[in-house]
Structure formats: structure tokens, C-alpha cells
């Protein structure tokens, strides 16, 4: 784990412009991790069948 004041991706000193990262590159690498689903909050497993049923009923989506 990076020390306080260090970029969480590479460990180099942080740059105020890209805080908490050191560069645009490290900020972009972090964004890619989020978009790929590498970061996830723990939770209960979701049954795919339950999701399909909600879609067909309209679920709680107020847009329907």
C-alpha cells in the first residue's frame, strides 16, 4: 500500500493537479480499473433469475 502523500497506483509523490495521483496516466489507469469492475463493494450474491423477473415486471423503475 502506498504511503500517505503517495500515488495509490505507482507510489510516486502526488501532484496537486491530479490528486490523489501523480499523473494523468495513473488517474486513467485507476479509471480503467473501475470501468472493468476490478474494484467492487462486497455484497450478497445476486441471482440472475431474480434480475430477469424484475426486468419483465418493470421492477421499481419509475421510468416505466
PDB file of N, CA, C and O in Angstrom:
ATOM      1  N   UNK A   1       0.847  -1.190   0.000  1.00  0.00           N
ATOM      2  CA  UNK A   1       0.000   0.000   0.000  1.00  0.00           C
ATOM      3  C   UNK A   1       0.886   1.245   0.000  1.00  0.00           C
ATOM      4  O   UNK A   1       1.913   1.292   0.677  1.00  0.00           O
ATOM      5  N   UNK A   2       0.478   2.230  -0.756  1.00  0.00           N
ATOM      6  CA  UNK A   2       1.262   3.459  -0.859  1.00  0.00           C
ATOM      7  C   UNK A   2       1.194   4.258   0.440  1.00  0.00           C
ATOM      8  O   UNK A   2       0.174   4.275   1.129  1.00  0.00           O
ATOM      9  N   UNK A   3       2.301   4.914   0.752  1.00  0.00           N
ATOM     10  CA  UNK A   3       2.327   5.729   1.965  1.00  0.00           C
ATOM     11  C   UNK A   3       1.502   7.000   1.764  1.00  0.00           C
ATOM     12  O   UNK A   3       1.161   7.360   0.638  1.00  0.00           O
ATOM     13  N   UNK A   4       1.190   7.671   2.867  1.00  0.00           N
ATOM     14  CA  UNK A   4       0.422   8.914   2.786  1.00  0.00           C
ATOM     15  C   UNK A   4       1.182   9.917   1.933  1.00  0.00           C
ATOM     16  O   UNK A   4       2.392  10.082   2.090  1.00  0.00           O
ATOM     17  N   UNK A   5       0.484  10.579   1.043  1.00  0.00           N
ATOM     18  CA  UNK A   5       1.113  11.539   0.171  1.00  0.00           C
ATOM     19  C   UNK A   5       1.689  10.933  -1.091  1.00  0.00           C
ATOM     20  O   UNK A   5       2.321  11.628  -1.887  1.00  0.00           O
ATOM     21  N   UNK A   6       1.472   9.633  -1.277  1.00  0.00           N
ATOM     22  CA  UNK A   6       1.989   8.953  -2.460  1.00  0.00           C
ATOM     23  C   UNK A   6       0.828   8.533  -3.362  1.00  0.00           C
ATOM     24  O   UNK A   6      -0.286   8.298  -2.892  1.00  0.00           O
ATOM     25  N   UNK A   7       1.101   8.443  -4.637  1.00  0.00           N
ATOM     26  CA  UNK A   7       0.119   7.998  -5.624  1.00  0.00           C
ATOM     27  C   UNK A   7      -0.307   6.566  -5.292  1.00  0.00           C
ATOM     28  O   UNK A   7       0.555   5.712  -5.086  1.00  0.00           O
ATOM     29  N   UNK A   8      -1.602   6.283  -5.234  1.00  0.00           N
ATOM     30  CA  UNK A   8      -2.052   4.930  -4.906  1.00  0.00           C
ATOM     31  C   UNK A   8      -1.775   3.909  -6.011  1.00  0.00           C
ATOM     32  O   UNK A   8      -1.870   2.707  -5.765  1.00  0.00           O
ATOM     33  N   UNK A   9      -1.438   4.355  -7.209  1.00  0.00           N
ATOM     34  CA  UNK A   9      -1.163   3.436  -8.314  1.00  0.00           C
ATOM     35  C   UNK A   9       0.318   3.072  -8.370  1.00  0.00           C
ATOM     36  O   UNK A   9       0.657   1.890  -8.428  1.00  0.00           O
ATOM     37  N   UNK A  10       1.209   4.071  -8.353  1.00  0.00           N
ATOM     38  CA  UNK A  10       2.636   3.784  -8.549  1.00  0.00           C
ATOM     39  C   UNK A  10       3.521   4.118  -7.355  1.00  0.00           C
ATOM     40  O   UNK A  10       4.681   3.707  -7.315  1.00  0.00           O
ATOM     41  N   UNK A  11       2.987   4.863  -6.372  1.00  0.00           N
ATOM     42  CA  UNK A  11       3.771   5.190  -5.187  1.00  0.00           C
ATOM     43  C   UNK A  11       4.619   6.442  -5.286  1.00  0.00           C
ATOM     44  O   UNK A  11       5.276   6.813  -4.314  1.00  0.00           O
ATOM     45  N   UNK A  12       4.622   7.105  -6.436  1.00  0.00           N
ATOM     46  CA  UNK A  12       5.371   8.354  -6.598  1.00  0.00           C
ATOM     47  C   UNK A  12       4.657   9.476  -5.826  1.00  0.00           C
ATOM     48  O   UNK A  12       3.485   9.330  -5.480  1.00  0.00           O
ATOM     49  N   UNK A  13       5.341  10.579  -5.557  1.00  0.00           N
ATOM     50  CA  UNK A  13       4.687  11.701  -4.866  1.00  0.00           C
ATOM     51  C   UNK A  13       3.483  12.209  -5.662  1.00  0.00           C
ATOM     52  O   UNK A  13       3.507  12.256  -6.892  1.00  0.00           O
ATOM     53  N   UNK A  14       2.447  12.582  -4.941  1.00  0.00           N
ATOM     54  CA  UNK A  14       1.222  13.094  -5.579  1.00  0.00           C
ATOM     55  C   UNK A  14       1.473  14.451  -6.218  1.00  0.00           C
ATOM     56  O   UNK A  14       2.363  15.191  -5.801  1.00  0.00           O
ATOM     57  N   UNK A  15       0.681  14.767  -7.230  1.00  0.00           N
ATOM     58  CA  UNK A  15       0.732  16.078  -7.883  1.00  0.00           C
ATOM     59  C   UNK A  15      -0.625  16.730  -7.646  1.00  0.00           C
ATOM     60  O   UNK A  15      -1.661  16.095  -7.840  1.00  0.00           O
ATOM     61  N   UNK A  16      -0.626  17.985  -7.231  1.00  0.00           N
ATOM     62  CA  UNK A  16      -1.874  18.667  -6.884  1.00  0.00           C
ATOM     63  C   UNK A  16      -2.885  18.643  -8.028  1.00  0.00           C
ATOM     64  O   UNK A  16      -4.088  18.543  -7.785  1.00  0.00           O
ATOM     65  N   UNK A  17      -2.419  18.733  -9.252  1.00  0.00           N
ATOM     66  CA  UNK A  17      -3.327  18.768 -10.408  1.00  0.00           C
ATOM     67  C   UNK A  17      -4.079  17.441 -10.587  1.00  0.00           C
ATOM     68  O   UNK A  17      -5.218  17.435 -11.054  1.00  0.00           O
ATOM     69  N   UNK A  18      -3.451  16.331 -10.221  1.00  0.00           N
ATOM     70  CA  UNK A  18      -4.045  15.015 -10.445  1.00  0.00           C
ATOM     71  C   UNK A  18      -4.409  14.311  -9.144  1.00  0.00           C
ATOM     72  O   UNK A  18      -4.653  13.104  -9.143  1.00  0.00           O
ATOM     73  N   UNK A  19      -4.448  15.038  -8.051  1.00  0.00           N
ATOM     74  CA  UNK A  19      -4.697  14.476  -6.730  1.00  0.00           C
ATOM     75  C   UNK A  19      -5.832  13.471  -6.747  1.00  0.00           C
ATOM     76  O   UNK A  19      -6.882  13.801  -7.297  1.00  0.00           O
ATOM     77  N   UNK A  20      -5.716  12.296  -6.205  1.00  0.00           N
ATOM     78  CA  UNK A  20      -4.629  11.807  -5.357  1.00  0.00           C
ATOM     79  C   UNK A  20      -3.523  11.094  -6.128  1.00  0.00           C
ATOM     80  O   UNK A  20      -2.714  10.383  -5.531  1.00  0.00           O
ATOM     81  N   UNK A  21      -3.480  11.272  -7.426  1.00  0.00           N
ATOM     82  CA  UNK A  21      -2.498  10.581  -8.252  1.00  0.00           C
ATOM     83  C   UNK A  21      -1.317  11.493  -8.572  1.00  0.00           C
ATOM     84  O   UNK A  21      -1.329  12.683  -8.256  1.00  0.00           O
ATOM     85  N   UNK A  22      -0.294  10.912  -9.208  1.00  0.00           N
ATOM     86  CA  UNK A  22       0.888  11.696  -9.561  1.00  0.00           C
ATOM     87  C   UNK A  22       0.811  12.224 -10.988  1.00  0.00           C
ATOM     88  O   UNK A  22       1.509  13.177 -11.335  1.00  0.00           O
ATOM     89  N   UNK A  23      -0.036  11.611 -11.820  1.00  0.00           N
ATOM     90  CA  UNK A  23      -0.078  11.995 -13.234  1.00  0.00           C
ATOM     91  C   UNK A  23      -1.425  11.610 -13.849  1.00  0.00           C
ATOM     92  O   UNK A  23      -2.211  10.874 -13.254  1.00  0.00           O
ATOM     93  N   UNK A  24      -1.663  12.120 -15.035  1.00  0.00           N
ATOM     94  CA  UNK A  24      -2.867  11.768 -15.798  1.00  0.00           C
ATOM     95  C   UNK A  24      -2.873  10.265 -16.070  1.00  0.00           C
ATOM     96  O   UNK A  24      -3.924   9.626 -16.023  1.00  0.00           O
ATOM     97  N   UNK A  25      -1.693   9.702 -16.354  1.00  0.00           N
ATOM     98  CA  UNK A  25      -1.584   8.273 -16.657  1.00  0.00           C
ATOM     99  C   UNK A  25      -2.111   7.425 -15.498  1.00  0.00           C
ATOM    100  O   UNK A  25      -2.906   6.510 -15.715  1.00  0.00           O
ATOM    101  N   UNK A  26      -1.680   7.716 -14.285  1.00  0.00           N
ATOM    102  CA  UNK A  26      -2.131   6.933 -13.132  1.00  0.00           C
ATOM    103  C   UNK A  26      -3.625   7.150 -12.872  1.00  0.00           C
ATOM    104  O   UNK A  26      -4.328   6.215 -12.489  1.00  0.00           O
ATOM    105  N   UNK A  27      -4.111   8.374 -13.076  1.00  0.00           N
ATOM    106  CA  UNK A  27      -5.543   8.639 -12.918  1.00  0.00           C
ATOM    107  C   UNK A  27      -6.336   7.821 -13.936  1.00  0.00           C
ATOM    108  O   UNK A  27      -7.378   7.255 -13.603  1.00  0.00           O
ATOM    109  N   UNK A  28      -5.847   7.757 -15.174  1.00  0.00           N
ATOM    110  CA  UNK A  28      -6.530   6.982 -16.215  1.00  0.00           C
ATOM    111  C   UNK A  28      -6.476   5.489 -15.922  1.00  0.00           C
ATOM    112  O   UNK A  28      -7.456   4.783 -16.161  1.00  0.00           O
ATOM    113  N   UNK A  29      -5.354   4.994 -15.411  1.00  0.00           N
ATOM    114  CA  UNK A  29      -5.255   3.576 -15.055  1.00  0.00           C
ATOM    115  C   UNK A  29      -6.273   3.223 -13.969  1.00  0.00           C
ATOM    116  O   UNK A  29      -6.882   2.154 -14.007  1.00  0.00           O
ATOM    117  N   UNK A  30      -6.453   4.123 -13.006  1.00  0.00           N
ATOM    118  CA  UNK A  30      -7.435   3.894 -11.954  1.00  0.00           C
ATOM    119  C   UNK A  30      -8.851   3.877 -12.537  1.00  0.00           C
ATOM    120  O   UNK A  30      -9.664   3.038 -12.151  1.00  0.00           O
ATOM    121  N   UNK A  31      -9.148   4.778 -13.448  1.00  0.00           N
ATOM    122  CA  UNK A  31     -10.462   4.818 -14.087  1.00  0.00           C
ATOM    123  C   UNK A  31     -10.737   3.514 -14.836  1.00  0.00           C
ATOM    124  O   UNK A  31     -11.843   2.978 -14.766  1.00  0.00           O
ATOM    125  N   UNK A  32      -9.744   3.012 -15.543  1.00  0.00           N
ATOM    126  CA  UNK A  32      -9.906   1.746 -16.277  1.00  0.00           C
ATOM    127  C   UNK A  32     -10.238   0.608 -15.305  1.00  0.00           C
ATOM    128  O   UNK A  32     -11.072  -0.245 -15.608  1.00  0.00           O
ATOM    129  N   UNK A  33      -9.584   0.598 -14.139  1.00  0.00           N
ATOM    130  CA  UNK A  33      -9.884  -0.443 -13.147  1.00  0.00           C
ATOM    131  C   UNK A  33     -11.344  -0.366 -12.712  1.00  0.00           C
ATOM    132  O   UNK A  33     -12.000  -1.399 -12.572  1.00  0.00           O
ATOM    133  N   UNK A  34     -11.858   0.837 -12.498  1.00  0.00           N
ATOM    134  CA  UNK A  34     -13.267   0.996 -12.128  1.00  0.00           C
ATOM    135  C   UNK A  34     -14.178   0.511 -13.249  1.00  0.00           C
ATOM    136  O   UNK A  34     -15.138  -0.219 -13.002  1.00  0.00           O
ATOM    137  N   UNK A  35     -13.881   0.913 -14.473  1.00  0.00           N
ATOM    138  CA  UNK A  35     -14.742   0.558 -15.600  1.00  0.00           C
ATOM    139  C   UNK A  35     -14.739  -0.941 -15.890  1.00  0.00           C
ATOM    140  O   UNK A  35     -15.755  -1.484 -16.324  1.00  0.00           O
ATOM    141  N   UNK A  36     -13.614  -1.615 -15.656  1.00  0.00           N
ATOM    142  CA  UNK A  36     -13.531  -3.060 -15.875  1.00  0.00           C
ATOM    143  C   UNK A  36     -14.154  -3.857 -14.733  1.00  0.00           C
ATOM    144  O   UNK A  36     -14.344  -5.067 -14.857  1.00  0.00           O
ATOM    145  N   UNK A  37     -14.474  -3.191 -13.621  1.00  0.00           N
ATOM    146  CA  UNK A  37     -15.055  -3.889 -12.485  1.00  0.00           C
ATOM    147  C   UNK A  37     -14.023  -4.500 -11.555  1.00  0.00           C
ATOM    148  O   UNK A  37     -14.362  -5.359 -10.740  1.00  0.00           O
ATOM    149  N   UNK A  38     -12.754  -4.068 -11.660  1.00  0.00           N
ATOM    150  CA  UNK A  38     -11.722  -4.578 -10.768  1.00  0.00           C
ATOM    151  C   UNK A  38     -11.966  -4.158  -9.328  1.00  0.00           C
ATOM    152  O   UNK A  38     -11.575  -4.867  -8.401  1.00  0.00           O
ATOM    153  N   UNK A  39     -12.607  -3.013  -9.130  1.00  0.00           N
ATOM    154  CA  UNK A  39     -12.971  -2.558  -7.797  1.00  0.00           C
ATOM    155  C   UNK A  39     -14.440  -2.904  -7.611  1.00  0.00           C
ATOM    156  O   UNK A  39     -15.262  -2.632  -8.486  1.00  0.00           O
ATOM    157  N   UNK A  40     -14.766  -3.492  -6.489  1.00  0.00           N
ATOM    158  CA  UNK A  40     -16.162  -3.845  -6.232  1.00  0.00           C
ATOM    159  C   UNK A  40     -16.436  -3.807  -4.736  1.00  0.00           C
ATOM    160  O   UNK A  40     -15.576  -4.154  -3.925  1.00  0.00           O
ATOM    161  N   UNK A  41     -17.624  -3.390  -4.386  1.00  0.00           N
ATOM    162  CA  UNK A  41     -18.047  -3.408  -2.991  1.00  0.00           C
ATOM    163  C   UNK A  41     -18.613  -4.789  -2.676  1.00  0.00           C
ATOM    164  O   UNK A  41     -19.407  -5.319  -3.453  1.00  0.00           O
ATOM    165  N   UNK A  42     -18.218  -5.377  -1.552  1.00  0.00           N
ATOM    166  CA  UNK A  42     -18.742  -6.697  -1.216  1.00  0.00           C
ATOM    167  C   UNK A  42     -20.239  -6.630  -0.934  1.00  0.00           C
ATOM    168  O   UNK A  42     -20.742  -5.624  -0.433  1.00  0.00           O
ATOM    169  N   UNK A  43     -20.930  -7.685  -1.255  1.00  0.00           N
ATOM    170  CA  UNK A  43     -22.363  -7.748  -1.012  1.00  0.00           C
ATOM    171  C   UNK A  43     -22.880  -9.148  -1.223  1.00  0.00           C
ATOM    172  O   UNK A  43     -22.117 -10.061  -1.539  1.00  0.00           O
ATOM    173  N   UNK A  44     -24.146  -9.315  -1.051  1.00  0.00           N
ATOM    174  CA  UNK A  44     -24.781 -10.607  -1.245  1.00  0.00           C
ATOM    175  C   UNK A  44     -24.775 -10.963  -2.730  1.00  0.00           C
ATOM    176  O   UNK A  44     -24.949 -10.086  -3.576  1.00  0.00           O
ATOM    177  N   UNK A  45     -24.578 -12.237  -3.053  1.00  0.00           N
ATOM    178  CA  UNK A  45     -24.659 -12.652  -4.455  1.00  0.00           C
ATOM    179  C   UNK A  45     -26.052 -12.375  -5.023  1.00  0.00           C
ATOM    180  O   UNK A  45     -27.052 -12.481  -4.312  1.00  0.00           O
ATOM    181  N   UNK A  46     -26.110 -12.023  -6.293  1.00  0.00           N
ATOM    182  CA  UNK A  46     -27.381 -11.729  -6.948  1.00  0.00           C
ATOM    183  C   UNK A  46     -27.742 -12.906  -7.841  1.00  0.00           C
ATOM    184  O   UNK A  46     -26.920 -13.374  -8.629  1.00  0.00           O
ATOM    185  N   UNK A  47     -28.972 -13.379  -7.716  1.00  0.00           N
ATOM    186  CA  UNK A  47     -29.462 -14.463  -8.560  1.00  0.00           C
ATOM    187  C   UNK A  47     -29.900 -13.858  -9.894  1.00  0.00           C
ATOM    188  O   UNK A  47     -30.777 -12.995  -9.930  1.00  0.00           O
ATOM    189  N   UNK A  48     -29.289 -14.311 -10.983  1.00  0.00           N
ATOM    190  CA  UNK A  48     -29.607 -13.769 -12.310  1.00  0.00           C
ATOM    191  C   UNK A  48     -31.088 -13.930 -12.643  1.00  0.00           C
ATOM    192  O   UNK A  48     -31.651 -13.089 -13.344  1.00  0.00           O
ATOM    193  N   UNK A  49     -31.723 -14.978 -12.162  1.00  0.00           N
ATOM    194  CA  UNK A  49     -33.152 -15.194 -12.402  1.00  0.00           C
ATOM    195  C   UNK A  49     -33.994 -14.093 -11.786  1.00  0.00           C
ATOM    196  O   UNK A  49     -34.996 -13.676 -12.366  1.00  0.00           O
ATOM    197  N   UNK A  50     -33.594 -13.617 -10.609  1.00  0.00           N
ATOM    198  CA  UNK A  50     -34.322 -12.521  -9.960  1.00  0.00           C
ATOM    199  C   UNK A  50     -34.247 -11.260 -10.804  1.00  0.00           C
ATOM    200  O   UNK A  50     -35.233 -10.532 -10.914  1.00  0.00           O
ATOM    201  N   UNK A  51     -33.098 -10.992 -11.400  1.00  0.00           N
ATOM    202  CA  UNK A  51     -32.954  -9.801 -12.233  1.00  0.00           C
ATOM    203  C   UNK A  51     -33.840  -9.888 -13.472  1.00  0.00           C
ATOM    204  O   UNK A  51     -34.460  -8.895 -13.854  1.00  0.00           O
ATOM    205  N   UNK A  52     -33.907 -11.043 -14.099  1.00  0.00           N
ATOM    206  CA  UNK A  52     -34.726 -11.211 -15.296  1.00  0.00           C
ATOM    207  C   UNK A  52     -36.199 -10.996 -14.962  1.00  0.00           C
ATOM    208  O   UNK A  52     -36.929 -10.391 -15.747  1.00  0.00           O
ATOM    209  N   UNK A  53     -36.640 -11.481 -13.816  1.00  0.00           N
ATOM    210  CA  UNK A  53     -38.031 -11.295 -13.395  1.00  0.00           C
ATOM    211  C   UNK A  53     -38.359  -9.838 -13.162  1.00  0.00           C
ATOM    212  O   UNK A  53     -39.445  -9.384 -13.524  1.00  0.00           O
ATOM    213  N   UNK A  54     -37.453  -9.101 -12.569  1.00  0.00           N
ATOM    214  CA  UNK A  54     -37.691  -7.677 -12.328  1.00  0.00           C
ATOM    215  C   UNK A  54     -37.780  -6.908 -13.634  1.00  0.00           C
ATOM    216  O   UNK A  54     -38.589  -5.989 -13.762  1.00  0.00           O
ATOM    217  N   UNK A  55     -36.956  -7.276 -14.599  1.00  0.00           N
ATOM    218  CA  UNK A  55     -36.999  -6.566 -15.891  1.00  0.00           C
ATOM    219  C   UNK A  55     -38.335  -6.793 -16.589  1.00  0.00           C
ATOM    220  O   UNK A  55     -38.894  -5.862 -17.168  1.00  0.00           O
ATOM    221  N   UNK A  56     -38.853  -8.017 -16.543  1.00  0.00           N
ATOM    222  CA  UNK A  56     -40.100  -8.300 -17.234  1.00  0.00           C
ATOM    223  C   UNK A  56     -41.295  -7.645 -16.532  1.00  0.00           C
ATOM    224  O   UNK A  56     -42.277  -7.304 -17.192  1.00  0.00           O
ATOM    225  N   UNK A  57     -41.232  -7.463 -15.214  1.00  0.00           N
ATOM    226  CA  UNK A  57     -42.325  -6.828 -14.478  1.00  0.00           C
ATOM    227  C   UNK A  57     -42.189  -5.303 -14.456  1.00  0.00           C
ATOM    228  O   UNK A  57     -43.140  -4.590 -14.134  1.00  0.00           O
ATOM    229  N   UNK A  58     -41.028  -4.829 -14.792  1.00  0.00           N
ATOM    230  CA  UNK A  58     -40.795  -3.391 -14.722  1.00  0.00           C
ATOM    231  C   UNK A  58     -40.094  -3.001 -13.443  1.00  0.00           C
ATOM    232  O   UNK A  58     -39.613  -1.873 -13.335  1.00  0.00           O
ATOM    233  N   UNK A  59     -40.018  -3.900 -12.456  1.00  0.00           N
ATOM    234  CA  UNK A  59     -39.298  -3.627 -11.213  1.00  0.00           C
ATOM    235  C   UNK A  59     -39.791  -2.357 -10.558  1.00  0.00           C
ATOM    236  O   UNK A  59     -40.968  -2.011 -10.663  1.00  0.00           O
ATOM    237  N   UNK A  60     -38.908  -1.672  -9.893  1.00  0.00           N
ATOM    238  CA  UNK A  60     -39.239  -0.414  -9.215  1.00  0.00           C
ATOM    239  C   UNK A  60     -38.776   0.776 -10.025  1.00  0.00           C
ATOM    240  O   UNK A  60     -38.651   1.877  -9.489  1.00  0.00           O
ATOM    241  N   UNK A  61     -38.521   0.578 -11.295  1.00  0.00           N
ATOM    242  CA  UNK A  61     -38.021   1.642 -12.152  1.00  0.00           C
ATOM    243  C   UNK A  61     -39.148   2.636 -12.448  1.00  0.00           C
ATOM    244  O   UNK A  61     -40.111   2.285 -13.129  1.00  0.00           O
ATOM    245  N   UNK A  62     -39.040   3.890 -11.938  1.00  0.00           N
ATOM    246  CA  UNK A  62     -40.102   4.869 -12.153  1.00  0.00           C
ATOM    247  C   UNK A  62     -40.208   5.341 -13.603  1.00  0.00           C
ATOM    248  O   UNK A  62     -41.182   6.001 -13.968  1.00  0.00           O
ATOM    249  N   UNK A  63     -39.224   5.011 -14.426  1.00  0.00           N
ATOM    250  CA  UNK A  63     -39.268   5.442 -15.836  1.00  0.00           C
ATOM    251  C   UNK A  63     -40.231   4.599 -16.643  1.00  0.00           C
ATOM    252  O   UNK A  63     -40.541   4.962 -17.778  1.00  0.00           O
ATOM    253  N   UNK A  64     -40.712   3.508 -16.120  1.00  0.00           N
ATOM    254  CA  UNK A  64     -41.631   2.619 -16.863  1.00  0.00           C
ATOM    255  C   UNK A  64     -43.058   2.975 -16.573  1.00  0.00           C
ATOM    256  O   UNK A  64     -43.971   2.343 -17.104  1.00  0.00           O
TER     257      UNK A  64
END
